[in-house]
Amino acid sequence: MLCTMVPTGVHDYDINDSAKTRIQAIPAARRTKDDLSMLSVLLRIYRKEGVAGLYRGFGATMLNTFSMRK
């Protein structure tokens, strides 16, 4: 498995979460076998959006992390 954890000092962000979210967002009627592979989804994101696409949603994750702290 690819090492995808990125230390941010406060929280580790796993780009596999980005792929999982994208897979879950695909309507069931449109899903193909390639849509369900983490590697194919990560490669597709990288090709279409670059490295920044892999970290899309990072801000929301951090906001959620900080909002849960007391």
N, C-alpha and C positions, 0 to 999 in steps of 0.2 A: 504494500500500500504506500502511496505517496505521503511524504511528510508534508502536511499542509497546515500545521499549527503555526501561527504567527504570534510571537510574544509582543504584547503591546504595553507591558508594564502594569496594567490593571487587570486585563482579561485576555485570554487566548482566543483568537478568532480562527475558526476552522472553515476554510473555503469549501469544504464538503457540505457545510450547511447551505451555502449558496446553491450548489448543485441540487441538493435535496429539495430545497424550496422551489427551484425551477421545475424539477420533475413533478412535484405535487401540483404545480399550477397548470400543467398540461391537461386539457380535457381528456377523460378516459377514452373517448371515441377516437381521438387523434393520436394516441400514444402508439409508438412502434417499439420494437425491441431496442433500437439504438437510443430511444428517448429514456430508457430505464437504466442505462449504463452510466455510472458516475464518471468514468473516464471520458466517454464520448460527450457527455454534457459539459464537463470542464474544458475539454478541447474546443467544443463549439463556442462556449463563452469566450475563451481566450482568442479564438480566430476572429469572432465578430466584434468583440468589445475591448480586447486587449487585457492587460493585467488589471486595469481599473475595474473591469467588469467582474473579476473574481472577488472583489471586495465590495461590490454593491450591496448595500444593506448593513455595512459595518457601522455606520452612524446610528442606525436604529437599534442595533445590538448594544452599542455603548450606552445609548440613552436608556434603554431598558435596564442595563446593568446598574447604572448610576441611580436610577429612580428606585431600585429595589434596596439600595443601601440605606442604613439608618445612621 
